[in-house]
Amino acid sequence: MFISSTYDDLVEARAKVRDAILKMYHFPVGMELFGAANEEQWQIISETIDSSDYYVLIIGQRYGSIIPEGLPDAGISYTEKEFRYAVKKGMEKCDRVCDSVERKRH
């Protein structure tokens, strides 16, 4: 199961999803295993999404890092690029919207 989200704001949520996936005897995969900063890494990410049975999207308060001009899909976030790719592939999806921990404190 591929876990997709922004990272810094959703570390806790990602850990909970990872643990739940492990309890179901599945294997979670996400950006902790690789970065998303260039096209070479995108090749690995897209192949990993291809080999996953499910795409789990966790949405919080941040949009994420924007792909710079000059690269394919410039102007969107890497998380959105993963999402668009999973949708295009027709993957089974599990979407979850989370309030950030910071927001709950205020």
N, CA, C and O atoms as a GROMACS GRO file, in nm:
protein
  424
    1MET      N    1   0.085  -0.117   0.000
    1MET     CA    2   0.000   0.000   0.000
    1MET      C    3   0.089   0.123   0.000
    1MET      O    4   0.175   0.140   0.087
    2PHE      N    5   0.068   0.208  -0.098
    2PHE     CA    6   0.148   0.329  -0.111
    2PHE      C    7   0.083   0.441  -0.031
    2PHE      O    8  -0.034   0.473  -0.053
    3ILE      N    9   0.158   0.501   0.062
    3ILE     CA   10   0.108   0.611   0.145
    3ILE      C   11   0.158   0.742   0.088
    3ILE      O   12   0.279   0.762   0.071
    4SER      N   13   0.066   0.832   0.058
    4SER     CA   14   0.100   0.961  -0.001
    4SER      C   15   0.046   1.074   0.086
    4SER      O   16  -0.069   1.070   0.129
    5SER      N   17   0.130   1.174   0.110
    5SER     CA   18   0.089   1.294   0.183
    5SER      C   19   0.206   1.390   0.185
    5SER      O   20   0.317   1.356   0.145
    6THR      N   21   0.180   1.512   0.234
    6THR     CA   22   0.293   1.596   0.271
    6THR      C   23   0.356   1.526   0.391
    6THR      O   24   0.293   1.440   0.452
    7TYR      N   25   0.479   1.563   0.425
    7TYR     CA   26   0.547   1.485   0.527
    7TYR      C   27   0.552   1.552   0.664
    7TYR      O   28   0.499   1.499   0.761
    8ASP      N   29   0.616   1.668   0.672
    8ASP     CA   30   0.644   1.729   0.803
    8ASP      C   31   0.519   1.748   0.889
    8ASP      O   32   0.524   1.728   1.010
    9ASP      N   33   0.409   1.786   0.827
    9ASP     CA   34   0.287   1.813   0.903
    9ASP      C   35   0.206   1.688   0.935
    9ASP      O   36   0.114   1.692   1.017
   10LEU      N   37   0.240   1.576   0.872
   10LEU     CA   38   0.159   1.455   0.889
   10LEU      C   39   0.241   1.333   0.932
   10LEU      O   40   0.201   1.220   0.905
   11VAL      N   41   0.353   1.355   0.997
   11VAL     CA   42   0.437   1.244   1.043
   11VAL      C   43   0.356   1.150   1.132
   11VAL      O   44   0.361   1.028   1.115
   12GLU      N   45   0.283   1.206   1.227
   12GLU     CA   46   0.204   1.124   1.320
   12GLU      C   47   0.094   1.047   1.248
   12GLU      O   48   0.075   0.928   1.274
   13ALA      N   49   0.024   1.112   1.158
   13ALA     CA   50  -0.083   1.045   1.082
   13ALA      C   51  -0.025   0.935   0.995
   13ALA      O   52  -0.083   0.826   0.985
   14ARG      N   53   0.088   0.962   0.932
   14ARG     CA   54   0.153   0.860   0.848
   14ARG      C   55   0.193   0.738   0.931
   14ARG      O   56   0.178   0.624   0.886
   15ALA      N   57   0.243   0.762   1.052
   15ALA     CA   58   0.283   0.652   1.139
   15ALA      C   59   0.162   0.566   1.177
   15ALA      O   60   0.171   0.444   1.181
   16LYS      N   61   0.050   0.632   1.205
   16LYS     CA   62  -0.072   0.558   1.240
   16LYS      C   63  -0.122   0.475   1.122
   16LYS      O   64  -0.162   0.360   1.140
   17VAL      N   65  -0.119   0.533   1.005
   17VAL     CA   66  -0.161   0.459   0.885
   17VAL      C   67  -0.066   0.343   0.860
   17VAL      O   68  -0.109   0.231   0.830
   18ARG      N   69   0.063   0.369   0.871
   18ARG     CA   70   0.164   0.262   0.853
   18ARG      C   71   0.138   0.148   0.949
   18ARG      O   72   0.138   0.031   0.909
   19ASP      N   73   0.116   0.180   1.077
   19ASP     CA   74   0.092   0.077   1.178
   19ASP      C   75  -0.035  -0.002   1.148
   19ASP      O   76  -0.038  -0.124   1.165
   20ALA      N   77  -0.141   0.067   1.104
   20ALA     CA   78  -0.266  -0.001   1.070
   20ALA      C   79  -0.246  -0.095   0.952
   20ALA      O   80  -0.300  -0.206   0.951
   21ILE      N   81  -0.169  -0.053   0.854
   21ILE     CA   82  -0.141  -0.137   0.737
   21ILE      C   83  -0.063  -0.262   0.780
   21ILE      O   84  -0.092  -0.373   0.735
   22LEU      N   85   0.035  -0.243   0.866
   22LEU     CA   86   0.113  -0.356   0.915
   22LEU      C   87   0.027  -0.454   0.995
   22LEU      O   88   0.046  -0.575   0.985
   23LYS      N   89  -0.068  -0.402   1.072
   23LYS     CA   90  -0.157  -0.489   1.149
   23LYS      C   91  -0.246  -0.573   1.059
   23LYS      O   92  -0.294  -0.679   1.099
   24MET      N   93  -0.268  -0.525   0.935
   24MET     CA   94  -0.348  -0.600   0.838
   24MET      C   95  -0.260  -0.696   0.757
   24MET      O   96  -0.306  -0.759   0.662
   25TYR      N   97  -0.132  -0.706   0.796
   25TYR     CA   98  -0.035  -0.793   0.729
   25TYR      C   99  -0.010  -0.752   0.583
   25TYR      O  100   0.010  -0.837   0.496
   26HIS      N  101  -0.012  -0.620   0.559
   26HIS     CA  102   0.026  -0.565   0.430
   26HIS      C  103   0.156  -0.487   0.449
   26HIS      O  104   0.201  -0.466   0.561
   27PHE      N  105   0.215  -0.445   0.339
   27PHE     CA  106   0.340  -0.371   0.345
   27PHE      C  107   0.319  -0.226   0.304
   27PHE      O  108   0.279  -0.199   0.190
   28PRO      N  109   0.346  -0.132   0.395
   28PRO     CA  110   0.333   0.010   0.360
   28PRO      C  111   0.459   0.060   0.291
   28PRO      O  112   0.571   0.020   0.325
   29VAL      N  113   0.440   0.147   0.194
   29VAL     CA  114   0.552   0.209   0.123
   29VAL      C  115   0.520   0.357   0.111
   29VAL      O  116   0.407   0.395   0.084
   30GLY      N  117   0.621   0.441   0.132
   30GLY     CA  118   0.600   0.584   0.120
   30GLY      C  119   0.731   0.658   0.106
   30GLY      O  120   0.837   0.598   0.089
   31MET      N  121   0.721   0.790   0.112
   31MET     CA  122   0.836   0.875   0.086
   31MET      C  123   0.949   0.858   0.186
   31MET      O  124   1.060   0.906   0.163
   32GLU      N  125   0.922   0.791   0.299
   32GLU     CA  126   1.029   0.766   0.394
   32GLU      C  127   1.140   0.682   0.331
   32GLU      O  128   1.255   0.686   0.374
   33LEU      N  129   1.104   0.606   0.229
   33LEU     CA  130   1.201   0.519   0.163
   33LEU      C  131   1.278   0.586   0.051
   33LEU      O  132   1.381   0.536   0.006
   34PHE      N  133   1.226   0.700   0.005
   34PHE     CA  134   1.292   0.772  -0.104
   34PHE      C  135   1.241   0.916  -0.105
   34PHE      O  136   1.130   0.942  -0.058
   35GLY      N  137   1.318   1.007  -0.158
   35GLY     CA  138   1.273   1.145  -0.172
   35GLY      C  139   1.194   1.161  -0.300
   35GLY      O  140   1.180   1.066  -0.378
   36ALA      N  141   1.141   1.279  -0.322
   36ALA     CA  142   1.062   1.305  -0.442
   36ALA      C  143   1.114   1.427  -0.516
   36ALA      O  144   1.037   1.501  -0.576
   37ALA      N  145   1.244   1.448  -0.510
   37ALA     CA  146   1.297   1.576  -0.555
   37ALA      C  147   1.344   1.582  -0.700
   37ALA      O  148   1.381   1.690  -0.746
   38ASN      N  149   1.344   1.472  -0.772
   38ASN     CA  150   1.386   1.481  -0.912
   38ASN      C  151   1.321   1.370  -0.996
   38ASN      O  152   1.254   1.282  -0.943
   39GLU      N  153   1.343   1.377  -1.125
   39GLU     CA  154   1.278   1.283  -1.216
   39GLU      C  155   1.330   1.140  -1.201
   39GLU      O  156   1.255   1.045  -1.223
   40GLU      N  157   1.455   1.124  -1.164
   40GLU     CA  158   1.508   0.989  -1.142
   40GLU      C  159   1.435   0.923  -1.024
   40GLU      O  160   1.397   0.806  -1.031
   41GLN      N  161   1.416   0.999  -0.918
   41GLN     CA  162   1.341   0.947  -0.804
   41GLN      C  163   1.194   0.926  -0.840
   41GLN      O  164   1.130   0.833  -0.791
   42TRP      N  165   1.140   1.013  -0.927
   42TRP     CA  166   1.001   0.994  -0.970
   42TRP      C  167   0.985   0.860  -1.040
   42TRP      O  168   0.882   0.795  -1.024
   43GLN      N  169   1.082   0.818  -1.116
   43GLN     CA  170   1.075   0.688  -1.183
   43GLN      C  171   1.058   0.576  -1.080
   43GLN      O  172   0.977   0.486  -1.098
   44ILE      N  173   1.134   0.584  -0.972
   44ILE     CA  174   1.124   0.484  -0.865
   44ILE      C  175   0.987   0.492  -0.797
   44ILE      O  176   0.925   0.390  -0.770
   45ILE      N  177   0.941   0.615  -0.770
   45ILE     CA  178   0.811   0.634  -0.705
   45ILE      C  179   0.699   0.578  -0.793
   45ILE      O  180   0.612   0.507  -0.744
   46SER      N  181   0.700   0.611  -0.922
   46SER     CA  182   0.592   0.563  -1.010
   46SER      C  183   0.595   0.410  -1.022
   46SER      O  184   0.489   0.347  -1.028
   47GLU      N  185   0.712   0.352  -1.025
   47GLU     CA  186   0.722   0.205  -1.028
   47GLU      C  187   0.671   0.145  -0.898
   47GLU      O  188   0.610   0.037  -0.898
   48THR      N  189   0.696   0.213  -0.787
   48THR     CA  190   0.647   0.165  -0.658
   48THR      C  191   0.495   0.174  -0.651
   48THR      O  192   0.429   0.083  -0.602
   49ILE      N  193   0.439   0.284  -0.700
   49ILE     CA  194   0.293   0.297  -0.707
   49ILE      C  195   0.237   0.186  -0.795
   49ILE      O  196   0.136   0.124  -0.760
   50ASP      N  197   0.301   0.160  -0.909
   50ASP     CA  198   0.256   0.054  -0.999
   50ASP      C  199   0.251  -0.082  -0.930
   50ASP      O  200   0.162  -0.163  -0.958
   51SER      N  201   0.344  -0.107  -0.841
   51SER     CA  202   0.350  -0.238  -0.776
   51SER      C  203   0.264  -0.247  -0.650
   51SER      O  204   0.257  -0.352  -0.586
   52SER      N  205   0.197  -0.136  -0.614
   52SER     CA  206   0.112  -0.134  -0.495
   52SER      C  207  -0.032  -0.169  -0.532
   52SER      O  208  -0.078  -0.140  -0.642
   53ASP      N  209  -0.102  -0.234  -0.439
   53ASP     CA  210  -0.242  -0.268  -0.461
   53ASP      C  211  -0.336  -0.152  -0.428
   53ASP      O  212  -0.443  -0.140  -0.487
   54TYR      N  213  -0.294  -0.066  -0.334
   54TYR     CA  214  -0.376   0.047  -0.292
   54TYR      C  215  -0.292   0.173  -0.284
   54TYR      O  216  -0.171   0.168  -0.262
   55TYR      N  217  -0.359   0.286  -0.303
   55TYR     CA  218  -0.298   0.417  -0.289
   55TYR      C  219  -0.372   0.486  -0.174
   55TYR      O  220  -0.492   0.510  -0.183
   56VAL      N  221  -0.300   0.517  -0.066
   56VAL     CA  222  -0.359   0.581   0.052
   56VAL      C  223  -0.316   0.727   0.052
   56VAL      O  224  -0.197   0.757   0.062
   57LEU      N  225  -0.412   0.818   0.042
   57LEU     CA  226  -0.384   0.961   0.042
   57LEU      C  227  -0.429   1.022   0.174
   57LEU      O  228  -0.546   1.010   0.212
   58ILE      N  229  -0.336   1.086   0.243
   58ILE     CA  230  -0.367   1.156   0.368
   58ILE      C  231  -0.354   1.305   0.338
   58ILE      O  232  -0.248   1.352   0.295
   59ILE      N  233  -0.462   1.380   0.360
   59ILE     CA  234  -0.463   1.522   0.327
   59ILE      C  235  -0.469   1.603   0.456
   59ILE      O  236  -0.554   1.579   0.542
   60GLY      N  237  -0.378   1.697   0.469
   60GLY     CA  238  -0.376   1.784   0.586
   60GLY      C  239  -0.392   1.930   0.544
   60GLY      O  240  -0.470   1.961   0.455
   61GLN      N  241  -0.319   2.017   0.609
   61GLN     CA  242  -0.330   2.161   0.587
   61GLN      C  243  -0.232   2.216   0.484
   61GLN      O  244  -0.247   2.331   0.442
   62ARG      N  245  -0.134   2.138   0.445
   62ARG     CA  246  -0.031   2.188   0.352
   62ARG      C  247  -0.051   2.129   0.213
   62ARG      O  248  -0.104   2.019   0.198
   63TYR      N  249  -0.007   2.204   0.112
   63TYR     CA  250  -0.015   2.156  -0.026
   63TYR      C  251   0.108   2.075  -0.063
   63TYR      O  252   0.099   1.980  -0.142
   64GLY      N  253   0.222   2.109  -0.008
   64GLY     CA  254   0.344   2.033  -0.035
   64GLY      C  255   0.441   2.107  -0.124
   64GLY      O  256   0.413   2.218  -0.171
   65SER      N  257   0.555   2.046  -0.145
   65SER     CA  258   0.662   2.104  -0.226
   65SER      C  259   0.620   2.109  -0.373
   65SER      O  260   0.569   2.012  -0.428
   66ILE      N  261   0.643   2.224  -0.434
   66ILE     CA  262   0.605   2.246  -0.573
   66ILE      C  263   0.717   2.200  -0.666
   66ILE      O  264   0.835   2.224  -0.641
   67ILE      N  265   0.677   2.132  -0.772
   67ILE     CA  266   0.774   2.089  -0.874
   67ILE      C  267   0.822   2.212  -0.948
   67ILE      O  268   0.741   2.290  -0.999
   68PRO      N  269   0.954   2.231  -0.955
   68PRO     CA  270   1.008   2.353  -1.017
   68PRO      C  271   0.987   2.358  -1.169
   68PRO      O  272   0.971   2.255  -1.235
   69GLU      N  273   0.988   2.481  -1.220
   69GLU     CA  274   0.979   2.504  -1.365
   69GLU      C  275   1.091   2.426  -1.435
   69GLU      O  276   1.200   2.408  -1.381
   70GLY      N  277   1.061   2.380  -1.554
   70GLY     CA  278   1.159   2.306  -1.633
   70GLY      C  279   1.148   2.156  -1.616
   70GLY      O  280   1.208   2.081  -1.693
   71LEU      N  281   1.071   2.110  -1.516
   71LEU     CA  282   1.049   1.967  -1.496
   71LEU      C  283   0.906   1.932  -1.537
   71LEU      O  284   0.818   2.018  -1.532
   72PRO      N  285   0.883   1.807  -1.576
   72PRO     CA  286   0.746   1.766  -1.607
   72PRO      C  287   0.654   1.791  -1.487
   72PRO      O  288   0.694   1.769  -1.372
   73ASP      N  289   0.535   1.837  -1.513
   73ASP     CA  290   0.434   1.867  -1.410
   73ASP      C  291   0.472   1.986  -1.322
   73ASP      O  292   0.426   1.995  -1.208
   74ALA      N  293   0.554   2.076  -1.372
   74ALA     CA  294   0.594   2.195  -1.296
   74ALA      C  295   0.471   2.271  -1.248
   74ALA      O  296   0.372   2.283  -1.320
   75GLY      N  297   0.478   2.321  -1.125
   75GLY     CA  298   0.371   2.402  -1.070
   75GLY      C  299   0.274   2.328  -0.981
   75GLY      O  300   0.194   2.391  -0.912
   76ILE      N  301   0.278   2.194  -0.980
   76ILE     CA  302   0.194   2.117  -0.887
   76ILE      C  303   0.285   2.056  -0.781
   76ILE      O  304   0.407   2.053  -0.798
   77SER      N  305   0.227   2.007  -0.673
   77SER     CA  306   0.308   1.945  -0.568
   77SER      C  307   0.340   1.800  -0.607
   77SER      O  308   0.275   1.740  -0.691
   78TYR      N  309   0.444   1.748  -0.542
   78TYR     CA  310   0.480   1.608  -0.565
   78TYR      C  311   0.367   1.516  -0.517
   78TYR      O  312   0.343   1.412  -0.578
   79THR      N  313   0.299   1.553  -0.410
   79THR     CA  314   0.186   1.473  -0.361
   79THR      C  315   0.075   1.470  -0.465
   79THR      O  316   0.016   1.365  -0.490
   80GLU      N  317   0.046   1.586  -0.526
   80GLU     CA  318  -0.057   1.588  -0.630
   80GLU      C  319  -0.014   1.506  -0.750
   80GLU      O  320  -0.096   1.438  -0.812
   81LYS      N  321   0.114   1.510  -0.784
   81LYS     CA  322   0.164   1.430  -0.895
   81LYS      C  323   0.144   1.282  -0.868
   81LYS      O  324   0.102   1.208  -0.956
   82GLU      N  325   0.173   1.238  -0.745
   82GLU     CA  326   0.149   1.098  -0.708
   82GLU      C  327   0.000   1.065  -0.721
   82GLU      O  328  -0.036   0.960  -0.775
   83PHE      N  329  -0.085   1.154  -0.670
   83PHE     CA  330  -0.229   1.131  -0.675
   83PHE      C  331  -0.279   1.120  -0.819
   83PHE      O  332  -0.351   1.028  -0.854
   84ARG      N  333  -0.239   1.216  -0.901
   84ARG     CA  334  -0.282   1.214  -1.042
   84ARG      C  335  -0.237   1.085  -1.110
   84ARG      O  336  -0.311   1.026  -1.189
   85TYR      N  337  -0.116   1.042  -1.079
   85TYR     CA  338  -0.064   0.919  -1.138
   85TYR      C  339  -0.148   0.798  -1.094
   85TYR      O  340  -0.184   0.714  -1.176
   86ALA      N  341  -0.179   0.790  -0.965
   86ALA     CA  342  -0.259   0.679  -0.914
   86ALA      C  343  -0.399   0.678  -0.976
   86ALA      O  344  -0.451   0.572  -1.010
   87VAL      N  345  -0.459   0.796  -0.991
   87VAL     CA  346  -0.591   0.805  -1.054
   87VAL      C  347  -0.583   0.759  -1.199
   87VAL      O  348  -0.667   0.682  -1.245
   88LYS      N  349  -0.482   0.805  -1.270
   88LYS     CA  350  -0.464   0.767  -1.410
   88LYS      C  351  -0.449   0.615  -1.425
   88LYS      O  352  -0.496   0.556  -1.522
   89LYS      N  353  -0.383   0.553  -1.328
   89LYS     CA  354  -0.363   0.408  -1.330
   89LYS      C  355  -0.488   0.332  -1.287
   89LYS      O  356  -0.493   0.210  -1.300
   90GLY      N  357  -0.589   0.404  -1.235
   90GLY     CA  358  -0.712   0.339  -1.191
   90GLY      C  359  -0.695   0.260  -1.062
   90GLY      O  360  -0.766   0.162  -1.039
   91MET      N  361  -0.602   0.304  -0.978
   91MET     CA  362  -0.576   0.231  -0.854
   91MET      C  363  -0.690   0.243  -0.754
   91MET      O  364  -0.764   0.341  -0.752
   92GLU      N  365  -0.702   0.141  -0.670
   92GLU     CA  366  -0.792   0.149  -0.556
   92GLU      C  367  -0.737   0.256  -0.464
   92GLU      O  368  -0.617   0.262  -0.439
   93LYS      N  369  -0.826   0.342  -0.412
   93LYS     CA  370  -0.780   0.455  -0.330
   93LYS      C  371  -0.848   0.454  -0.194
   93LYS      O  372  -0.961   0.407  -0.178
   94CYS      N  373  -0.775   0.505  -0.099
   94CYS     CA  374  -0.829   0.531   0.034
   94CYS      C  375  -0.786   0.672   0.068
   94CYS      O  376  -0.666   0.698   0.084
   95ASP      N  377  -0.880   0.764   0.080
   95ASP     CA  378  -0.849   0.905   0.106
   95ASP      C  379  -0.891   0.941   0.248
   95ASP      O  380  -0.996   0.898   0.295
   96ARG      N  381  -0.809   1.019   0.315
   96ARG     CA  382  -0.839   1.060   0.452
   96ARG      C  383  -0.796   1.205   0.469
   96ARG      O  384  -0.684   1.242   0.435
   97VAL      N  385  -0.885   1.287   0.521
   97VAL     CA  386  -0.853   1.427   0.550
   97VAL      C  387  -0.824   1.439   0.699
   97VAL      O  388  -0.902   1.393   0.782
   98CYS      N  389  -0.711   1.502   0.732
   98CYS     CA  390  -0.669   1.516   0.873
   98CYS      C  391  -0.654   1.663   0.909
   98CYS      O  392  -0.603   1.743   0.831
   99ASP      N  393  -0.699   1.698   1.028
   99ASP     CA  394  -0.666   1.829   1.084
   99ASP      C  395  -0.524   1.818   1.136
   99ASP      O  396  -0.485   1.714   1.190
  100SER      N  397  -0.448   1.923   1.121
  100SER     CA  398  -0.311   1.918   1.172
  100SER      C  399  -0.311   1.927   1.324
  100SER      O  400  -0.402   1.985   1.383
  101VAL      N  401  -0.212   1.870   1.386
  101VAL     CA  402  -0.198   1.873   1.532
  101VAL      C  403  -0.185   2.017   1.578
  101VAL      O  404  -0.245   2.054   1.679
  102GLU      N  405  -0.108   2.099   1.506
  102GLU     CA  406  -0.089   2.241   1.541
  102GLU      C  407  -0.224   2.312   1.544
  102GLU      O  408  -0.251   2.388   1.638
  103ARG      N  409  -0.308   2.290   1.447
  103ARG     CA  410  -0.436   2.357   1.439
  103ARG      C  411  -0.525   2.320   1.557
  103ARG      O  412  -0.597   2.405   1.609
  104LYS      N  413  -0.520   2.196   1.600
  104LYS     CA  414  -0.603   2.150   1.712
  104LYS      C  415  -0.560   2.218   1.843
  104LYS      O  416  -0.642   2.238   1.932
  105ARG      N  417  -0.435   2.253   1.854
  105ARG     CA  418  -0.384   2.316   1.977
  105ARG      C  419  -0.433   2.459   1.991
  105ARG      O  420  -0.445   2.509   2.103
  106HIS      N  421  -0.462   2.527   1.881
  106HIS     CA  422  -0.499   2.670   1.886
  106HIS      C  423  -0.647   2.682   1.889
  106HIS      O  424  -0.699   2.794   1.894
   0.00000   0.00000   0.00000
